[in-house]
Amino acid sequence: MDNLFKKISLIVFLSASTIVAGYSQFSFGLGSTIGLGYLRSSQLKQSGPDIENMNPDVQNLDYKVKAGVQIGFQGVVQYRFAHQWCLIASPGFRLFHSTFNNIYIEKETISSTEYITHKVISVAKFKCTQLQLPIIVKHYLIPDKPYFATAGFAFSYNTGMKMYSEEDSITSTYNELGLAASNKQDIEFKNLKVDGYKPFQAHMILGIGASMLSGYRRNLDIELSYHIPLTSSPYYTSNTDFSNQALTNAVYSADGKASYEQATGSNLDHYRMHLITLTVRYLIYNINK
């Protein structure tokens, strides 16, 4: 029995070695990505109604995230270790940005015929450069067909995180005759350094795609993938001028974040970075082992 087991093990090992040796191939190329990405904090989104419930004068407080277009470029190293299996590493960089829109409305009653409304329209844009290393496994679903599925991980280092903040504050006074007076104030900050964030991020990648025929071999991949965030981070600036002047965007300052968390019981340390990308990889050079 032991001899039979050894023979079977040897046959399996030699067969696997033959398969790997027969299909092992290194390929090198270039790639680019375009997609949509955004930062999201579920607690920031959910805490708006809590403030409305705590303060009857607040009629609206809503933080909404807006996805931004992401563009990236990378080198590609592919190792084909079996007929339907490849391992791909794509070191490169991506330009990331995401936007938060916020509308705040408060109504202050002066008398039975007079009241004041405060309306704040805020925009906060975050942007940075990401140095990335995605490592994925590509599996062709049907032998000798171009369709494949991918799975793996992406590790990134976010550098140079900046924020642009623009807020319009409109204060209007009403009486029995209607609008009596109105005043508008604009507050703008450009290229604020965001110093409260974790630079290292990790994502799980799941995707599908197809290999196109270019020349005499399929060396052009088109892949649609979703990057599932595995890590989270706070995002705020310690700039004191911004902290003293910002309105609802003060939640992105160190002091404003602390005050907001204390007032609502929320935790704003868990913004997550979501990405949906379309990747094009072109393999230029092959080495057969």
Secondary structure, 3 states (H helix, E strand, C coil): CHHHHHHHHHHHHHHHHHHHHHHCEEEEEEEEEEEEEEEECHHHHHHHHHHHHHCCCEEEEEEEEECEEEEEEEEEEEEEEECCEEEEECCEEEEEEEEEEEEEEEEEECCCCCEEEEEEEEEEEEEEEEEEEEEEEEEECCCCCCEEEEEEEEEEEEEEEEEEEEEEEEEEEEECCEEEEEEEEEEEEEEEECCECCCEEEEEEEEEEEEEEECCEEEEEEEEEEEEECCCECCEECCHHHHHHCCHHHHHEHHHHHHHHHHHCCCCCCEEEEEEEEEEEEEEEEEEC
